[in-house]
Amino acid sequence: MRIAVTGSIATDHLMVFPGRFADQLIPDQLAHVSLSFLVDTLEVRRGGVAANIAFGLGSLGHTPLLVGAVGDDFAEYETWLKAHGVDTGAVRVSGTRRTARFLCLTDQDANQIAAFYAGAMEEARDIDLGQVDLPAAQRPDLVLVCPNDPEAMLRHTADCRRLGLPFAADPSQQLARLGPHQVRDLVDGARWLFTNEYEAALLLERTGWTREGVLWRVGAWVTTLGGDGVRIECADRPTLTVPAVPGLPVADPTGGGDAFRAGFLAGVARGLAVVPAARLGCVLAAQALAAVGSQTYRADRARLLGTAARAYGDDAAAELAPALDRMTTDRGAVDPAPAPDGVRAAPAPALEGAA
């Protein structure tokens, strides 16, 4: 299965201030704030939701197609992604804007002041999936629509419907900005819907749909629950839950959800049922959370299987092993697109084999 990942590609600039912001604020001067903070550390990290997920898929042996917009400062980042198996042929390079930047200053109490420069990301709305120059054999079997320029998210979803491409919806942090009709348009007919628990509640509020109403409009709804693991729901089927990897050391929470999505979709693409696929997602997320940065972890087969065995048992690890063999030795293989089943807009994914 060939997976295209559309969404943000960005660079994160993370700084730490050794004091407290509150100590620098004068209550009766808040209407005229003019402050400069001398910081102790600066870390520049590769990021962006789509790039993080594509990195994870590539690290597991897939060749995901990354779709997004960047500036002419993308060359070094592109080299990094290509080295990790990512196809950047559908990335648009702006002639006037720089790659998106996230700038964040954190004080000693973990308070943050942040800014996001969208830059070239705004040009993602000009990308037509139907115009992406790909050989017929490399046509994506699934398109993941991640947080991005809102107009780009809507366009890519419409492109999928027009082209008959199955798609997965991951509106994530853009839910707060999107209106009710836009959220409904992004979700309706998705093969997979990804949210965290807070986003799940926000999605229901935005759409005005009941949980059952959402489930009848998507193939399956995957909700990450932090330390409590993952919930997988599908209309007319029992809810499935997969616990997170226990005793997890967390060096940096950024990118854990993106790594889960990469692992989960990699498992699905290799024919795993949803529970083992979710276990693979949780195991890959554990590797990401133990590293500082969204793309600094290494997807080592032995370590992944060892973590799976400790978390879920030897039988569960053995179930993942053949998929990991293919992931590491069969990079870029394209499986036939699955035949639709059912009568709903988004066929329910196969859940058999789940326990």
C-alpha positions as a printed NumPy array, in Angstrom:
array([[  0.   ,   0.   ,   0.   ],
       [  1.352,   3.431,  -1.002],
       [  0.542,   6.187,   1.488],
       [  0.568,   9.915,   0.69 ],
       [  0.887,  12.25 ,   3.68 ],
       [ -0.35 ,  15.803,   3.19 ],
       [  0.165,  18.538,   5.758],
       [  2.624,  20.793,   7.495],
       [  6.389,  20.755,   7.013],
       [  8.121,  23.053,   9.473],
       [ 11.19 ,  23.818,  11.529],
       [ 10.889,  24.232,  15.311],
       [ 13.044,  26.779,  17.151],
       [ 12.843,  25.994,  20.868],
       [ 14.371,  28.267,  23.51 ],
       [ 14.557,  28.088,  27.314],
       [ 14.486,  31.147,  29.613],
       [ 15.984,  30.368,  33.054],
       [ 13.605,  32.714,  34.904],
       [  9.84 ,  33.245,  35.17 ],
       [  7.811,  35.275,  32.721],
       [  5.577,  36.448,  35.564],
       [  8.508,  38.132,  37.276],
       [  9.1  ,  40.295,  34.209],
       [  5.528,  41.562,  33.895],
       [  4.429,  44.806,  35.554],
       [  0.646,  44.612,  36.2  ],
       [ -0.172,  48.247,  35.392],
       [  1.955,  48.201,  32.201],
       [  0.446,  45.18 ,  30.448],
       [ -1.013,  47.404,  27.731],
       [  2.539,  48.446,  26.779],
       [  4.629,  45.269,  27.025],
       [  8.134,  45.484,  25.57 ],
       [ 10.321,  42.6  ,  26.727],
       [ 13.4  ,  40.773,  25.546],
       [ 14.496,  37.495,  27.131],
       [ 18.096,  36.297,  27.196],
       [ 17.823,  32.543,  26.709],
       [ 20.208,  29.8  ,  27.768],
       [ 19.503,  27.241,  25.068],
       [ 18.279,  27.076,  21.49 ],
       [ 17.341,  23.841,  19.747],
       [ 16.436,  23.769,  16.075],
       [ 14.465,  20.652,  15.195],
       [ 12.848,  19.265,  12.098],
       [  9.073,  19.12 ,  12.475],
       [  5.669,  19.575,  10.927],
       [  2.974,  16.931,  11.35 ],
       [  3.131,  15.547,   7.812],
       [  6.934,  15.441,   7.774],
       [  7.001,  13.698,  11.18 ],
       [  4.563,  11.008,  10.046],
       [  6.34 ,  10.544,   6.721],
       [  9.655,  10.183,   8.593],
       [  8.131,   7.451,  10.765],
       [  6.715,   5.577,   7.786],
       [ 10.007,   5.847,   5.946],
       [ 11.93 ,   4.639,   8.979],
       [  9.754,   1.508,   8.969],
       [ 10.638,   0.753,   5.368],
       [  7.803,   2.399,   3.461],
       [  8.255,   5.075,   0.816],
       [  5.562,   7.594,   1.751],
       [  4.778,  10.436,  -0.617],
       [  5.058,  13.75 ,   1.236],
       [  2.746,  16.491,  -0.046],
       [  3.175,  20.037,   1.246],
       [  4.669,  23.452,   0.579],
       [  8.087,  24.712,   1.662],
       [ 10.522,  27.541,   0.956],
       [ 13.834,  27.464,  -0.877],
       [ 15.5  ,  26.853,   2.5  ],
       [ 14.234,  23.248,   2.453],
       [ 17.277,  21.636,   0.817],
       [ 18.965,  20.253,   3.947],
       [ 15.657,  19.069,   5.417],
       [ 14.776,  17.391,   2.117],
       [ 18.085,  15.516,   2.094],
       [ 17.338,  14.24 ,   5.607],
       [ 13.855,  13.029,   4.664],
       [ 15.05 ,  11.322,   1.486],
       [ 17.719,   9.515,   3.503],
       [ 14.895,   8.107,   5.636],
       [ 12.835,   6.805,   2.741],
       [ 10.493,   9.745,   2.125],
       [  9.482,  10.618,  -1.443],
       [  9.555,  14.441,  -1.663],
       [  8.587,  14.613,  -5.33 ],
       [  5.214,  16.214,  -4.532],
       [  6.601,  18.939,  -2.261],
       [  5.985,  22.418,  -3.674],
       [  8.829,  24.932,  -3.301],
       [  7.713,  28.54 ,  -2.942],
       [  9.574,  31.213,  -4.838],
       [  8.784,  33.949,  -2.323],
       [  8.263,  32.464,   1.167],
       [ 10.327,  30.472,   3.614],
       [  9.448,  27.14 ,   5.182],
       [  7.037,  27.364,   8.119],
       [  8.61 ,  28.141,  11.509],
       [  7.454,  27.407,  15.035],
       [  9.192,  29.565,  17.645],
       [  8.656,  28.746,  21.311],
       [ 10.136,  30.221,  24.488],
       [  9.657,  28.223,  27.712],
       [ 10.336,  29.503,  31.237],
       [ 11.337,  27.503,  34.318],
       [  7.673,  26.958,  35.256],
       [  6.95 ,  25.448,  31.821],
       [  4.964,  28.516,  30.735],
       [  5.358,  29.17 ,  27.039],
       [  5.24 ,  32.084,  24.626],
       [  5.086,  30.885,  21.049],
       [  4.596,  32.101,  17.503],
       [  3.964,  30.208,  14.273],
       [  4.963,  31.569,  10.888],
       [  2.999,  29.748,   8.206],
       [  5.126,  31.063,   5.359],
       [  5.157,  28.734,   2.371],
       [  2.587,  26.451,   4.017],
       [ -0.116,  28.813,   2.779],
       [  0.738,  27.774,  -0.772],
       [ -0.24 ,  24.167,  -0.055],
       [ -3.76 ,  25.197,  -1.089],
       [ -2.45 ,  25.46 ,  -4.653],
       [ -1.466,  21.772,  -4.8  ],
       [ -3.901,  19.652,  -6.826],
       [ -3.473,  15.968,  -6.008],
       [ -4.712,  15.142,  -9.475],
       [ -1.786,  17.073, -10.977],
       [  0.937,  15.335,  -8.941],
       [  3.17 ,  13.696, -11.557],
       [  3.359,  10.032, -10.563],
       [  3.629,   6.788, -12.524],
       [  0.375,   4.828, -12.42 ],
       [  1.992,   2.153, -10.241],
       [  2.785,   4.782,  -7.59 ],
       [ -0.73 ,   6.161,  -7.27 ],
       [ -1.422,   6.367,  -3.506],
       [ -3.775,   3.818,  -2.005],
       [ -4.447,   6.075,   0.983],
       [ -4.084,   9.825,   1.488],
       [ -3.643,  11.124,   5.02 ],
       [ -4.908,  14.712,   5.382],
       [ -3.016,  16.249,   8.316],
       [ -3.038,  19.755,   9.852],
       [ -2.057,  22.238,   7.193],
       [ -3.289,  25.454,   5.675],
       [ -7.076,  25.017,   6.192],
       [ -7.88 ,  25.631,   2.531],
       [ -5.295,  23.014,   1.582],
       [ -6.899,  20.455,   3.9  ],
       [-10.292,  21.038,   2.317],
       [ -8.885,  20.92 ,  -1.198],
       [ -6.957,  17.694,  -0.634],
       [-10.057,  16.038,   0.832],
       [-12.121,  17.17 ,  -2.16 ],
       [ -9.372,  15.914,  -4.496],
       [ -9.549,  12.479,  -2.874],
       [-13.291,  12.28 ,  -3.394],
       [-12.947,  13.435,  -6.999],
       [-10.123,  10.999,  -7.767],
       [-11.633,   8.075,  -5.874],
       [ -8.718,   7.888,  -3.425],
       [ -9.397,   6.552,   0.087],
       [ -8.402,   9.138,   2.666],
       [ -7.758,   9.414,   6.386],
       [ -8.679,  12.558,   8.338],
       [ -6.351,  13.966,  10.994],
       [ -7.61 ,  17.525,  11.599],
       [ -5.831,  17.729,  14.973],
       [ -4.88 ,  21.251,  16.125],
       [ -6.679,  22.907,  13.215],
       [-10.058,  21.923,  14.701],
       [-10.015,  25.111,  16.76 ],
       [ -9.796,  27.223,  13.613],
       [-12.194,  25.341,  11.35 ],
       [-15.919,  26.014,  11.185],
       [-18.653,  23.364,  11.562],
       [-19.193,  22.85 ,   7.833],
       [-15.443,  22.588,   7.22 ],
       [-14.933,  19.964,   9.919],
       [-17.851,  17.921,   8.603],
       [-16.392,  18.116,   5.097],
       [-12.977,  16.899,   6.275],
       [-14.374,  13.964,   8.249],
       [-17.295,  12.648,   6.187],
       [-16.286,   9.518,   4.282],
       [-12.828,   9.116,   5.816],
       [-11.464,   5.564,   5.926],
       [ -9.743,   6.469,   9.219],
       [-10.313,   9.371,  11.609],
       [ -7.497,  10.265,  14.031],
       [ -7.888,  12.464,  17.127],
       [ -6.687,  12.647,  20.696],
       [ -9.251,  12.644,  23.496],
       [ -9.616,  16.423,  23.716],
       [ -9.854,  16.736,  19.941],
       [-12.546,  14.039,  19.909],
       [-14.721,  16.158,  22.195],
       [-13.981,  19.284,  20.163],
       [-14.861,  17.481,  16.937],
       [-18.264,  16.503,  18.328],
       [-18.858,  20.083,  19.439],
       [-17.814,  21.5  ,  16.059],
       [-19.8  ,  19.089,  13.897],
       [-22.888,  18.869,  16.088],
       [-22.868,  15.12 ,  15.409],
       [-23.258,  12.443,  18.041],
       [-20.471,   9.911,  18.491],
       [-22.661,   7.361,  16.7  ],
       [-23.221,   9.863,  13.902],
       [-19.482,  10.237,  13.407],
       [-18.971,   6.467,  13.382],
       [-21.532,   6.008,  10.626],
       [-19.65 ,   8.549,   8.512],
       [-16.137,   7.08 ,   8.864],
       [-14.577,   3.653,   8.559],
       [-13.023,   3.707,  12.029],
       [-12.234,   6.346,  14.653],
       [ -8.835,   6.044,  16.342],
       [ -8.429,   8.126,  19.509],
       [ -5.117,   8.36 ,  21.334],
       [ -5.485,   8.558,  25.122],
       [ -1.972,   9.451,  26.236],
       [ -0.784,   7.113,  28.963],
       [ -4.053,   5.167,  28.73 ],
       [ -3.314,   3.96 ,  25.213],
       [ -5.642,   4.005,  22.207],
       [ -9.363,   3.545,  21.589],
       [-10.61 ,   2.233,  18.234],
       [-14.306,   2.555,  17.383],
       [-16.336,   1.383,  14.426],
       [-20.104,   1.44 ,  13.859],
       [-21.897,  -1.758,  14.893],
       [-18.725,  -3.295,  16.353],
       [-17.369,  -3.457,  19.904],
       [-14.962,  -0.725,  20.948],
       [-11.356,  -1.909,  21.065],
       [ -8.702,  -0.554,  23.416],
       [ -4.951,  -1.028,  23.298],
       [ -2.875,  -0.008,  26.327],
       [  0.161,   2.212,  25.956],
       [  3.652,   0.872,  26.556],
       [  3.957,   0.868,  30.372],
       [  6.818,   2.435,  32.342],
       [  7.543,   4.781,  29.461],
       [ 10.381,   7.3  ,  29.956],
       [  9.292,  10.573,  28.341],
       [ 12.128,  12.858,  27.314],
       [  9.981,  14.983,  24.996],
       [  6.229,  14.61 ,  24.315],
       [  6.427,  16.411,  20.974],
       [  5.773,  14.101,  18.042],
       [  4.529,  11.087,  20.002],
       [  1.117,  11.188,  18.323],
       [  2.734,  11.525,  14.895],
       [  4.907,   8.463,  15.555],
       [  1.821,   6.506,  16.633],
       [  0.06 ,   7.347,  13.378],
       [  3.122,   6.303,  11.38 ],
       [  3.383,   2.969,  13.169],
       [ -0.334,   2.288,  12.995],
       [ -0.613,   3.055,   9.281],
       [  2.565,   1.1  ,   8.546],
       [  0.992,  -1.901,  10.238],
       [ -2.305,  -1.523,   8.399],
       [ -0.436,  -1.182,   5.107],
       [  1.306,  -4.49 ,   5.789],
       [ -1.944,  -6.31 ,   6.492],
       [ -2.076,  -6.25 ,  10.288],
       [ -5.464,  -6.149,  12.006],
       [ -6.133,  -2.97 ,  13.948],
       [ -5.066,  -4.176,  17.4  ],
       [ -1.576,  -5.323,  16.372],
       [ -1.298,  -2.227,  14.158],
       [ -2.145,  -0.069,  17.178],
       [  0.45 ,  -1.942,  19.226],
       [  3.041,  -1.154,  16.575],
       [  1.937,   2.477,  16.73 ],
       [  2.327,   2.533,  20.513],
       [  5.743,   0.885,  20.319],
       [  7.001,   3.393,  17.746],
       [  5.541,   6.244,  19.821],
       [  7.512,   4.93 ,  22.808],
       [ 10.725,   5.289,  20.8  ],
       [  9.799,   8.844,  19.801],
       [  8.844,   9.898,  23.332],
       [ 12.151,   8.648,  24.729],
       [ 14.087,  10.925,  22.354],
       [ 14.309,  14.724,  22.271],
       [ 12.83 ,  15.863,  18.977],
       [ 10.172,  14.503,  16.644],
       [ 12.586,  12.908,  14.167],
       [ 15.557,  11.864,  16.287],
       [ 14.456,   8.341,  17.229],
       [ 15.662,   5.253,  15.373],
       [ 13.217,   2.544,  14.331],
       [ 15.395,  -0.443,  15.15 ],
       [ 13.675,  -3.792,  14.486],
       [ 15.142,  -5.607,  17.483],
       [ 14.292,  -2.767,  19.836],
       [ 10.74 ,  -2.496,  18.499],
       [ 10.127,  -6.201,  18.943],
       [ 11.725,  -6.178,  22.395],
       [  9.483,  -3.312,  23.493],
       [  6.436,  -5.093,  22.052],
       [  7.301,  -8.301,  23.922],
       [  7.727,  -6.477,  27.242],
       [  4.543,  -4.456,  26.792],
       [  2.193,  -6.969,  25.173],
       [  3.827, -10.398,  25.437],
       [  5.876, -12.675,  23.216],
       [  2.889, -13.725,  21.101],
       [  2.089, -10.101,  20.283],
       [  5.701,  -9.442,  19.313],
       [  5.712, -12.53 ,  17.112],
       [  2.592, -11.223,  15.371],
       [  4.435,  -8.013,  14.486],
       [  7.65 ,  -9.677,  13.356],
       [  6.64 , -10.641,   9.774],
       [  5.338,  -7.129,   9.116],
       [  8.584,  -5.672,  10.403],
       [ 10.541,  -8.048,   8.193],
       [  8.715,  -6.68 ,   5.169],
       [  9.109,  -3.135,   6.394],
       [ 12.851,  -3.458,   6.595],
       [ 13.503,  -5.531,   3.472],
       [ 10.715,  -4.569,   1.054],
       [ 10.966,  -0.763,   0.984],
       [  8.702,   0.882,  -1.522],
       [  6.611,  -2.162,  -2.375],
       [  3.141,  -1.269,  -3.591],
       [  0.24 ,  -3.493,  -2.597],
       [ -3.026,  -3.473,  -4.541],
       [ -5.618,  -1.064,  -3.199],
       [ -8.128,  -2.873,  -0.971],
       [-11.515,  -3.494,  -2.523],
       [-14.301,  -1.445,  -0.914],
       [-16.723,  -3.324,   1.26 ],
       [-20.011,  -2.312,   2.818],
       [-22.396,   0.364,   1.663],
       [-21.184,   3.337,   3.645],
       [-18.995,   6.067,   2.149],
       [-16.056,   4.791,   4.21 ],
       [-15.85 ,   0.991,   4.37 ],
       [-15.203,  -0.357,   7.834],
       [-11.585,  -1.555,   8.093],
       [-11.054,  -5.22 ,   8.835],
       [-11.029,  -5.785,  12.574],
       [-10.772,  -9.552,  12.558],
       [ -7.847, -10.921,  14.48 ],
       [ -8.293,  -8.206,  17.091],
       [ -8.701,  -9.258,  20.655]])
